[in-house]
Amino acid sequence: MIPPVVIFMIAQSPFDITLPEAWFATMSQILNALFAFAIRGYLLLILVGLILYATGLSDGLSKVLVAFGIGLYFGGPLVVNLVASFSSIAPVTMESATLAWLQLFGMTDAEIVYVLVWVGDVIAGICCLTGAILYFTPSPNDFKSRGQSLIVRSLMLAPILVFFHITPLLL
């Protein structure tokens, strides 16, 4: 049971919450942006997670980003359309989601992926070169194992980046 004091405090809130005039239009725009992120943004999360994994800075965060990207790909559109149906908004379409993506980011999804692939190429090259330098530096065993790790991680990222370089040529 909720005490009456809590009910009175909630009823007399000092915050003046006003809903937007066009609530359905605002909610539709938010759902379109979420749908666009679910059908396009999952790839960004996976790429950023793999690039972060190649650097070795945060393995946990990179695994979370990749897992969240995969989960977003499979569950995102379903959840967004369920919320749209519960809030009595028309189902989100690909065209409206594309417009919301362009309004939100100002770039197409292909341009954002190209920028990320370019950054991934640079990071993979730097990690491979750094790993080779660490591996061949005559010093304690820690540098050698860290160098091997960086080389292996950058070589794991390389085929994924090659896939993104070749895919536009195949389509």
CNS distance restraints for C-alpha pairs under 8 A (distance, minus, plus):
assign (resid   2 and name CA) (resid   6 and name CA) 6.86 0.50 0.50
assign (resid   2 and name CA) (resid   7 and name CA) 7.30 0.50 0.50
assign (resid   3 and name CA) (resid   7 and name CA) 6.86 0.50 0.50
assign (resid   4 and name CA) (resid   8 and name CA) 6.23 0.50 0.50
assign (resid   5 and name CA) (resid   9 and name CA) 6.14 0.50 0.50
assign (resid   6 and name CA) (resid  10 and name CA) 6.17 0.50 0.50
assign (resid   7 and name CA) (resid  11 and name CA) 6.13 0.50 0.50
assign (resid   8 and name CA) (resid  12 and name CA) 6.12 0.50 0.50
assign (resid   9 and name CA) (resid  13 and name CA) 6.30 0.50 0.50
assign (resid  19 and name CA) (resid  23 and name CA) 6.89 0.50 0.50
assign (resid  20 and name CA) (resid  26 and name CA) 7.67 0.50 0.50
assign (resid  22 and name CA) (resid  26 and name CA) 6.23 0.50 0.50
assign (resid  23 and name CA) (resid  27 and name CA) 6.04 0.50 0.50
assign (resid  24 and name CA) (resid  28 and name CA) 5.88 0.50 0.50
assign (resid  24 and name CA) (resid  89 and name CA) 6.93 0.50 0.50
assign (resid  25 and name CA) (resid  29 and name CA) 6.14 0.50 0.50
assign (resid  26 and name CA) (resid  30 and name CA) 6.26 0.50 0.50
assign (resid  27 and name CA) (resid  31 and name CA) 6.13 0.50 0.50
assign (resid  28 and name CA) (resid  32 and name CA) 6.04 0.50 0.50
assign (resid  28 and name CA) (resid  84 and name CA) 7.74 0.50 0.50
assign (resid  28 and name CA) (resid  89 and name CA) 6.67 0.50 0.50
assign (resid  28 and name CA) (resid  90 and name CA) 7.95 0.50 0.50
assign (resid  28 and name CA) (resid  92 and name CA) 7.92 0.50 0.50
assign (resid  29 and name CA) (resid  33 and name CA) 6.22 0.50 0.50
assign (resid  29 and name CA) (resid 100 and name CA) 6.85 0.50 0.50
assign (resid  30 and name CA) (resid  34 and name CA) 6.21 0.50 0.50
assign (resid  31 and name CA) (resid  35 and name CA) 6.00 0.50 0.50
assign (resid  31 and name CA) (resid  80 and name CA) 6.30 0.50 0.50
assign (resid  31 and name CA) (resid  84 and name CA) 7.12 0.50 0.50
assign (resid  31 and name CA) (resid  92 and name CA) 7.26 0.50 0.50
assign (resid  32 and name CA) (resid  36 and name CA) 6.08 0.50 0.50
assign (resid  32 and name CA) (resid  92 and name CA) 6.06 0.50 0.50
assign (resid  32 and name CA) (resid  93 and name CA) 7.88 0.50 0.50
assign (resid  32 and name CA) (resid  96 and name CA) 6.28 0.50 0.50
assign (resid  32 and name CA) (resid  97 and name CA) 4.67 0.50 0.50
assign (resid  32 and name CA) (resid 100 and name CA) 5.88 0.50 0.50
assign (resid  33 and name CA) (resid  37 and name CA) 6.15 0.50 0.50
assign (resid  33 and name CA) (resid  97 and name CA) 6.09 0.50 0.50
assign (resid  33 and name CA) (resid 100 and name CA) 5.18 0.50 0.50
assign (resid  33 and name CA) (resid 101 and name CA) 6.00 0.50 0.50
assign (resid  33 and name CA) (resid 104 and name CA) 7.34 0.50 0.50
assign (resid  34 and name CA) (resid  38 and name CA) 6.07 0.50 0.50
assign (resid  34 and name CA) (resid  76 and name CA) 7.97 0.50 0.50
assign (resid  34 and name CA) (resid  80 and name CA) 6.96 0.50 0.50
assign (resid  35 and name CA) (resid  39 and name CA) 6.24 0.50 0.50
assign (resid  35 and name CA) (resid  76 and name CA) 6.89 0.50 0.50
assign (resid  35 and name CA) (resid  77 and name CA) 5.68 0.50 0.50
assign (resid  35 and name CA) (resid  80 and name CA) 6.13 0.50 0.50
assign (resid  35 and name CA) (resid  92 and name CA) 7.23 0.50 0.50
assign (resid  35 and name CA) (resid  97 and name CA) 6.10 0.50 0.50
assign (resid  36 and name CA) (resid  40 and name CA) 5.82 0.50 0.50
assign (resid  36 and name CA) (resid  41 and name CA) 7.09 0.50 0.50
assign (resid  36 and name CA) (resid  94 and name CA) 7.75 0.50 0.50
assign (resid  36 and name CA) (resid  97 and name CA) 4.78 0.50 0.50
assign (resid  36 and name CA) (resid  98 and name CA) 6.34 0.50 0.50
assign (resid  36 and name CA) (resid 100 and name CA) 7.02 0.50 0.50
assign (resid  36 and name CA) (resid 101 and name CA) 5.79 0.50 0.50
assign (resid  37 and name CA) (resid  41 and name CA) 4.23 0.50 0.50
assign (resid  37 and name CA) (resid  42 and name CA) 6.81 0.50 0.50
assign (resid  37 and name CA) (resid 101 and name CA) 7.41 0.50 0.50
assign (resid  38 and name CA) (resid  42 and name CA) 5.93 0.50 0.50
assign (resid  38 and name CA) (resid  72 and name CA) 5.59 0.50 0.50
assign (resid  38 and name CA) (resid  73 and name CA) 5.79 0.50 0.50
assign (resid  38 and name CA) (resid  76 and name CA) 4.98 0.50 0.50
assign (resid  38 and name CA) (resid  77 and name CA) 6.01 0.50 0.50
assign (resid  39 and name CA) (resid  73 and name CA) 6.20 0.50 0.50
assign (resid  39 and name CA) (resid  76 and name CA) 7.52 0.50 0.50
assign (resid  39 and name CA) (resid  77 and name CA) 6.96 0.50 0.50
assign (resid  40 and name CA) (resid  44 and name CA) 7.41 0.50 0.50
assign (resid  40 and name CA) (resid 109 and name CA) 6.66 0.50 0.50
assign (resid  41 and name CA) (resid  45 and name CA) 6.39 0.50 0.50
assign (resid  41 and name CA) (resid  69 and name CA) 7.64 0.50 0.50
assign (resid  42 and name CA) (resid  46 and name CA) 6.26 0.50 0.50
assign (resid  42 and name CA) (resid  68 and name CA) 7.82 0.50 0.50
assign (resid  42 and name CA) (resid  69 and name CA) 4.32 0.50 0.50
assign (resid  42 and name CA) (resid  70 and name CA) 6.59 0.50 0.50
assign (resid  42 and name CA) (resid  72 and name CA) 6.00 0.50 0.50
assign (resid  42 and name CA) (resid  73 and name CA) 5.71 0.50 0.50
assign (resid  43 and name CA) (resid  47 and name CA) 6.09 0.50 0.50
assign (resid  43 and name CA) (resid  69 and name CA) 6.70 0.50 0.50
assign (resid  43 and name CA) (resid 113 and name CA) 7.96 0.50 0.50
assign (resid  44 and name CA) (resid  48 and name CA) 6.05 0.50 0.50
assign (resid  44 and name CA) (resid  69 and name CA) 7.83 0.50 0.50
assign (resid  44 and name CA) (resid 113 and name CA) 6.81 0.50 0.50
assign (resid  44 and name CA) (resid 116 and name CA) 7.73 0.50 0.50
assign (resid  45 and name CA) (resid  49 and name CA) 5.99 0.50 0.50
assign (resid  45 and name CA) (resid  65 and name CA) 5.64 0.50 0.50
assign (resid  45 and name CA) (resid  66 and name CA) 6.22 0.50 0.50
assign (resid  45 and name CA) (resid  68 and name CA) 7.51 0.50 0.50
assign (resid  45 and name CA) (resid  69 and name CA) 5.23 0.50 0.50
assign (resid  46 and name CA) (resid  50 and name CA) 6.15 0.50 0.50
assign (resid  46 and name CA) (resid  65 and name CA) 6.25 0.50 0.50
assign (resid  46 and name CA) (resid  66 and name CA) 4.52 0.50 0.50
assign (resid  46 and name CA) (resid  67 and name CA) 7.86 0.50 0.50
assign (resid  46 and name CA) (resid  69 and name CA) 5.50 0.50 0.50
assign (resid  46 and name CA) (resid  70 and name CA) 7.48 0.50 0.50
assign (resid  47 and name CA) (resid  51 and name CA) 6.09 0.50 0.50
assign (resid  47 and name CA) (resid  66 and name CA) 7.80 0.50 0.50
assign (resid  47 and name CA) (resid 116 and name CA) 7.24 0.50 0.50
assign (resid  47 and name CA) (resid 117 and name CA) 7.87 0.50 0.50
assign (resid  48 and name CA) (resid  52 and name CA) 6.01 0.50 0.50
assign (resid  48 and name CA) (resid  62 and name CA) 7.56 0.50 0.50
assign (resid  48 and name CA) (resid  65 and name CA) 7.47 0.50 0.50
assign (resid  48 and name CA) (resid 116 and name CA) 7.56 0.50 0.50
assign (resid  49 and name CA) (resid  53 and name CA) 6.08 0.50 0.50
assign (resid  49 and name CA) (resid  61 and name CA) 7.34 0.50 0.50
assign (resid  49 and name CA) (resid  62 and name CA) 4.13 0.50 0.50
assign (resid  49 and name CA) (resid  63 and name CA) 6.53 0.50 0.50
assign (resid  49 and name CA) (resid  64 and name CA) 7.70 0.50 0.50
assign (resid  49 and name CA) (resid  65 and name CA) 5.12 0.50 0.50
assign (resid  49 and name CA) (resid  66 and name CA) 5.36 0.50 0.50
assign (resid  50 and name CA) (resid  54 and name CA) 6.22 0.50 0.50
assign (resid  50 and name CA) (resid  62 and name CA) 6.40 0.50 0.50
assign (resid  50 and name CA) (resid  66 and name CA) 7.20 0.50 0.50
assign (resid  50 and name CA) (resid 157 and name CA) 6.76 0.50 0.50
assign (resid  51 and name CA) (resid  55 and name CA) 6.64 0.50 0.50
assign (resid  51 and name CA) (resid 120 and name CA) 5.85 0.50 0.50
assign (resid  51 and name CA) (resid 123 and name CA) 7.26 0.50 0.50
assign (resid  51 and name CA) (resid 124 and name CA) 7.76 0.50 0.50
assign (resid  51 and name CA) (resid 157 and name CA) 7.10 0.50 0.50
assign (resid  52 and name CA) (resid  56 and name CA) 6.64 0.50 0.50
assign (resid  52 and name CA) (resid  57 and name CA) 6.65 0.50 0.50
assign (resid  52 and name CA) (resid  58 and name CA) 6.80 0.50 0.50
assign (resid  52 and name CA) (resid  59 and name CA) 7.51 0.50 0.50
assign (resid  52 and name CA) (resid  62 and name CA) 5.68 0.50 0.50
assign (resid  53 and name CA) (resid  57 and name CA) 7.01 0.50 0.50
assign (resid  53 and name CA) (resid  58 and name CA) 6.70 0.50 0.50
assign (resid  53 and name CA) (resid  59 and name CA) 5.57 0.50 0.50
assign (resid  53 and name CA) (resid  62 and name CA) 5.43 0.50 0.50
assign (resid  53 and name CA) (resid  63 and name CA) 7.68 0.50 0.50
assign (resid  53 and name CA) (resid 153 and name CA) 7.26 0.50 0.50
assign (resid  54 and name CA) (resid 123 and name CA) 7.86 0.50 0.50
assign (resid  54 and name CA) (resid 124 and name CA) 6.96 0.50 0.50
assign (resid  54 and name CA) (resid 127 and name CA) 7.29 0.50 0.50
assign (resid  54 and name CA) (resid 150 and name CA) 6.92 0.50 0.50
assign (resid  54 and name CA) (resid 153 and name CA) 4.75 0.50 0.50
assign (resid  54 and name CA) (resid 154 and name CA) 5.36 0.50 0.50
assign (resid  54 and name CA) (resid 156 and name CA) 7.73 0.50 0.50
assign (resid  54 and name CA) (resid 157 and name CA) 6.57 0.50 0.50
assign (resid  55 and name CA) (resid 123 and name CA) 7.36 0.50 0.50
assign (resid  55 and name CA) (resid 124 and name CA) 7.97 0.50 0.50
assign (resid  55 and name CA) (resid 127 and name CA) 6.46 0.50 0.50
assign (resid  55 and name CA) (resid 150 and name CA) 7.01 0.50 0.50
assign (resid  55 and name CA) (resid 153 and name CA) 7.51 0.50 0.50
assign (resid  55 and name CA) (resid 154 and name CA) 7.78 0.50 0.50
assign (resid  56 and name CA) (resid 150 and name CA) 7.25 0.50 0.50
assign (resid  56 and name CA) (resid 153 and name CA) 7.88 0.50 0.50
assign (resid  58 and name CA) (resid  62 and name CA) 6.27 0.50 0.50
assign (resid  59 and name CA) (resid  63 and name CA) 6.17 0.50 0.50
assign (resid  60 and name CA) (resid  64 and name CA) 6.21 0.50 0.50
assign (resid  61 and name CA) (resid  65 and name CA) 6.13 0.50 0.50
assign (resid  62 and name CA) (resid  66 and name CA) 6.26 0.50 0.50
assign (resid  63 and name CA) (resid  67 and name CA) 6.06 0.50 0.50
assign (resid  64 and name CA) (resid  68 and name CA) 5.88 0.50 0.50
assign (resid  65 and name CA) (resid  69 and name CA) 5.98 0.50 0.50
assign (resid  66 and name CA) (resid  70 and name CA) 6.25 0.50 0.50
assign (resid  67 and name CA) (resid  71 and name CA) 6.10 0.50 0.50
assign (resid  68 and name CA) (resid  72 and name CA) 5.87 0.50 0.50
assign (resid  69 and name CA) (resid  73 and name CA) 6.18 0.50 0.50
assign (resid  70 and name CA) (resid  74 and name CA) 6.51 0.50 0.50
assign (resid  71 and name CA) (resid  75 and name CA) 5.81 0.50 0.50
assign (resid  71 and name CA) (resid  76 and name CA) 7.34 0.50 0.50
assign (resid  72 and name CA) (resid  76 and name CA) 4.61 0.50 0.50
assign (resid  72 and name CA) (resid  77 and name CA) 7.93 0.50 0.50
assign (resid  73 and name CA) (resid  77 and name CA) 7.50 0.50 0.50
assign (resid  74 and name CA) (resid  78 and name CA) 7.88 0.50 0.50
assign (resid  75 and name CA) (resid  79 and name CA) 6.16 0.50 0.50
assign (resid  76 and name CA) (resid  80 and name CA) 6.17 0.50 0.50
assign (resid  77 and name CA) (resid  81 and name CA) 6.14 0.50 0.50
assign (resid  78 and name CA) (resid  82 and name CA) 6.13 0.50 0.50
assign (resid  79 and name CA) (resid  83 and name CA) 6.18 0.50 0.50
assign (resid  80 and name CA) (resid  84 and name CA) 6.15 0.50 0.50
assign (resid  80 and name CA) (resid  92 and name CA) 7.93 0.50 0.50
assign (resid  81 and name CA) (resid  85 and name CA) 6.10 0.50 0.50
assign (resid  81 and name CA) (resid  91 and name CA) 5.85 0.50 0.50
assign (resid  81 and name CA) (resid  92 and name CA) 6.45 0.50 0.50
assign (resid  82 and name CA) (resid  86 and name CA) 6.17 0.50 0.50
assign (resid  83 and name CA) (resid  87 and name CA) 6.07 0.50 0.50
assign (resid  84 and name CA) (resid  88 and name CA) 6.16 0.50 0.50
assign (resid  84 and name CA) (resid  89 and name CA) 5.04 0.50 0.50
assign (resid  84 and name CA) (resid  90 and name CA) 6.57 0.50 0.50
assign (resid  84 and name CA) (resid  91 and name CA) 5.96 0.50 0.50
assign (resid  84 and name CA) (resid  92 and name CA) 7.42 0.50 0.50
assign (resid  85 and name CA) (resid  89 and name CA) 5.94 0.50 0.50
assign (resid  85 and name CA) (resid  90 and name CA) 6.97 0.50 0.50
assign (resid  85 and name CA) (resid  91 and name CA) 6.65 0.50 0.50
assign (resid  92 and name CA) (resid  96 and name CA) 6.72 0.50 0.50
assign (resid  92 and name CA) (resid  97 and name CA) 6.92 0.50 0.50
assign (resid  93 and name CA) (resid  97 and name CA) 6.17 0.50 0.50
assign (resid  94 and name CA) (resid  98 and name CA) 6.03 0.50 0.50
assign (resid  95 and name CA) (resid  99 and name CA) 6.35 0.50 0.50
assign (resid  96 and name CA) (resid 100 and name CA) 6.22 0.50 0.50
assign (resid  97 and name CA) (resid 101 and name CA) 6.09 0.50 0.50
assign (resid  98 and name CA) (resid 102 and name CA) 6.27 0.50 0.50
assign (resid  99 and name CA) (resid 103 and name CA) 6.19 0.50 0.50
assign (resid 100 and name CA) (resid 104 and name CA) 5.98 0.50 0.50
assign (resid 101 and name CA) (resid 105 and name CA) 6.01 0.50 0.50
assign (resid 101 and name CA) (resid 106 and name CA) 7.48 0.50 0.50
assign (resid 101 and name CA) (resid 107 and name CA) 7.96 0.50 0.50
assign (resid 101 and name CA) (resid 108 and name CA) 7.46 0.50 0.50
assign (resid 101 and name CA) (resid 109 and name CA) 7.99 0.50 0.50
assign (resid 102 and name CA) (resid 106 and name CA) 4.78 0.50 0.50
assign (resid 102 and name CA) (resid 107 and name CA) 5.80 0.50 0.50
assign (resid 102 and name CA) (resid 108 and name CA) 6.16 0.50 0.50
assign (resid 107 and name CA) (resid 111 and name CA) 6.18 0.50 0.50
assign (resid 107 and name CA) (resid 112 and name CA) 6.65 0.50 0.50
assign (resid 108 and name CA) (resid 112 and name CA) 6.56 0.50 0.50
assign (resid 109 and name CA) (resid 113 and name CA) 6.17 0.50 0.50
assign (resid 110 and name CA) (resid 114 and name CA) 6.10 0.50 0.50
assign (resid 111 and name CA) (resid 115 and name CA) 6.28 0.50 0.50
assign (resid 112 and name CA) (resid 116 and name CA) 6.25 0.50 0.50
assign (resid 113 and name CA) (resid 117 and name CA) 6.00 0.50 0.50
assign (resid 114 and name CA) (resid 118 and name CA) 6.11 0.50 0.50
assign (resid 115 and name CA) (resid 119 and name CA) 6.24 0.50 0.50
assign (resid 116 and name CA) (resid 120 and name CA) 5.97 0.50 0.50
assign (resid 117 and name CA) (resid 121 and name CA) 6.08 0.50 0.50
assign (resid 117 and name CA) (resid 161 and name CA) 6.21 0.50 0.50
assign (resid 117 and name CA) (resid 164 and name CA) 7.13 0.50 0.50
assign (resid 117 and name CA) (resid 165 and name CA) 7.86 0.50 0.50
assign (resid 118 and name CA) (resid 122 and name CA) 6.40 0.50 0.50
assign (resid 119 and name CA) (resid 123 and name CA) 6.19 0.50 0.50
assign (resid 120 and name CA) (resid 124 and name CA) 5.91 0.50 0.50
assign (resid 120 and name CA) (resid 161 and name CA) 7.13 0.50 0.50
assign (resid 121 and name CA) (resid 125 and name CA) 6.13 0.50 0.50
assign (resid 121 and name CA) (resid 158 and name CA) 7.67 0.50 0.50
assign (resid 121 and name CA) (resid 161 and name CA) 7.01 0.50 0.50
assign (resid 122 and name CA) (resid 126 and name CA) 6.17 0.50 0.50
assign (resid 123 and name CA) (resid 127 and name CA) 5.97 0.50 0.50
assign (resid 124 and name CA) (resid 128 and name CA) 6.07 0.50 0.50
assign (resid 124 and name CA) (resid 154 and name CA) 4.89 0.50 0.50
assign (resid 124 and name CA) (resid 155 and name CA) 7.62 0.50 0.50
assign (resid 124 and name CA) (resid 157 and name CA) 6.83 0.50 0.50
assign (resid 124 and name CA) (resid 158 and name CA) 6.86 0.50 0.50
assign (resid 125 and name CA) (resid 129 and name CA) 6.11 0.50 0.50
assign (resid 125 and name CA) (resid 154 and name CA) 7.38 0.50 0.50
assign (resid 126 and name CA) (resid 130 and name CA) 5.91 0.50 0.50
assign (resid 127 and name CA) (resid 131 and name CA) 5.86 0.50 0.50
assign (resid 127 and name CA) (resid 150 and name CA) 5.69 0.50 0.50
assign (resid 127 and name CA) (resid 151 and name CA) 6.58 0.50 0.50
assign (resid 127 and name CA) (resid 154 and name CA) 5.97 0.50 0.50
assign (resid 128 and name CA) (resid 132 and name CA) 6.17 0.50 0.50
assign (resid 128 and name CA) (resid 150 and name CA) 6.25 0.50 0.50
assign (resid 128 and name CA) (resid 151 and name CA) 4.77 0.50 0.50
assign (resid 128 and name CA) (resid 154 and name CA) 5.72 0.50 0.50
assign (resid 128 and name CA) (resid 155 and name CA) 7.57 0.50 0.50
assign (resid 129 and name CA) (resid 133 and name CA) 6.24 0.50 0.50
assign (resid 129 and name CA) (resid 151 and name CA) 7.84 0.50 0.50
assign (resid 130 and name CA) (resid 134 and name CA) 6.12 0.50 0.50
assign (resid 130 and name CA) (resid 147 and name CA) 7.03 0.50 0.50
assign (resid 130 and name CA) (resid 150 and name CA) 7.40 0.50 0.50
assign (resid 131 and name CA) (resid 135 and name CA) 5.92 0.50 0.50
assign (resid 131 and name CA) (resid 146 and name CA) 7.00 0.50 0.50
assign (resid 131 and name CA) (resid 147 and name CA) 3.75 0.50 0.50
assign (resid 131 and name CA) (resid 148 and name CA) 6.17 0.50 0.50
assign (resid 131 and name CA) (resid 149 and name CA) 7.28 0.50 0.50
assign (resid 131 and name CA) (resid 150 and name CA) 4.93 0.50 0.50
assign (resid 131 and name CA) (resid 151 and name CA) 5.13 0.50 0.50
assign (resid 132 and name CA) (resid 136 and name CA) 6.15 0.50 0.50
assign (resid 132 and name CA) (resid 147 and name CA) 5.99 0.50 0.50
assign (resid 132 and name CA) (resid 148 and name CA) 7.65 0.50 0.50
assign (resid 132 and name CA) (resid 151 and name CA) 6.88 0.50 0.50
assign (resid 133 and name CA) (resid 137 and name CA) 6.03 0.50 0.50
assign (resid 133 and name CA) (resid 147 and name CA) 7.20 0.50 0.50
assign (resid 134 and name CA) (resid 143 and name CA) 5.32 0.50 0.50
assign (resid 134 and name CA) (resid 144 and name CA) 5.96 0.50 0.50
assign (resid 134 and name CA) (resid 146 and name CA) 7.05 0.50 0.50
assign (resid 134 and name CA) (resid 147 and name CA) 4.76 0.50 0.50
assign (resid 135 and name CA) (resid 143 and name CA) 6.20 0.50 0.50
assign (resid 135 and name CA) (resid 144 and name CA) 4.28 0.50 0.50
assign (resid 135 and name CA) (resid 145 and name CA) 7.18 0.50 0.50
assign (resid 135 and name CA) (resid 146 and name CA) 7.43 0.50 0.50
assign (resid 135 and name CA) (resid 147 and name CA) 4.56 0.50 0.50
assign (resid 135 and name CA) (resid 148 and name CA) 6.33 0.50 0.50
assign (resid 136 and name CA) (resid 144 and name CA) 7.14 0.50 0.50
assign (resid 137 and name CA) (resid 143 and name CA) 7.38 0.50 0.50
assign (resid 137 and name CA) (resid 144 and name CA) 7.56 0.50 0.50
assign (resid 139 and name CA) (resid 143 and name CA) 6.80 0.50 0.50
assign (resid 139 and name CA) (resid 144 and name CA) 7.96 0.50 0.50
assign (resid 140 and name CA) (resid 144 and name CA) 7.43 0.50 0.50
assign (resid 141 and name CA) (resid 145 and name CA) 6.44 0.50 0.50
assign (resid 142 and name CA) (resid 146 and name CA) 6.15 0.50 0.50
assign (resid 143 and name CA) (resid 147 and name CA) 5.95 0.50 0.50
assign (resid 144 and name CA) (resid 148 and name CA) 6.23 0.50 0.50
assign (resid 145 and name CA) (resid 149 and name CA) 6.16 0.50 0.50
assign (resid 146 and name CA) (resid 150 and name CA) 6.25 0.50 0.50
assign (resid 147 and name CA) (resid 151 and name CA) 6.19 0.50 0.50
assign (resid 148 and name CA) (resid 152 and name CA) 6.12 0.50 0.50
assign (resid 149 and name CA) (resid 153 and name CA) 6.08 0.50 0.50
assign (resid 150 and name CA) (resid 154 and name CA) 6.08 0.50 0.50
assign (resid 151 and name CA) (resid 155 and name CA) 6.11 0.50 0.50
assign (resid 152 and name CA) (resid 156 and name CA) 6.16 0.50 0.50
assign (resid 153 and name CA) (resid 157 and name CA) 6.39 0.50 0.50
assign (resid 154 and name CA) (resid 158 and name CA) 6.20 0.50 0.50
assign (resid 155 and name CA) (resid 159 and name CA) 7.35 0.50 0.50
assign (resid 156 and name CA) (resid 160 and name CA) 7.57 0.50 0.50
assign (resid 157 and name CA) (resid 161 and name CA) 6.40 0.50 0.50
assign (resid 158 and name CA) (resid 162 and name CA) 6.16 0.50 0.50
assign (resid 159 and name CA) (resid 163 and name CA) 6.16 0.50 0.50
assign (resid 160 and name CA) (resid 164 and name CA) 6.59 0.50 0.50
assign (resid 161 and name CA) (resid 165 and name CA) 6.30 0.50 0.50
assign (resid 162 and name CA) (resid 166 and name CA) 6.16 0.50 0.50
assign (resid 163 and name CA) (resid 167 and name CA) 5.95 0.50 0.50
assign (resid 164 and name CA) (resid 168 and name CA) 7.43 0.50 0.50
assign (resid 165 and name CA) (resid 169 and name CA) 7.81 0.50 0.50
assign (resid 166 and name CA) (resid 170 and name CA) 6.56 0.50 0.50
assign (resid 167 and name CA) (resid 171 and name CA) 6.50 0.50 0.50
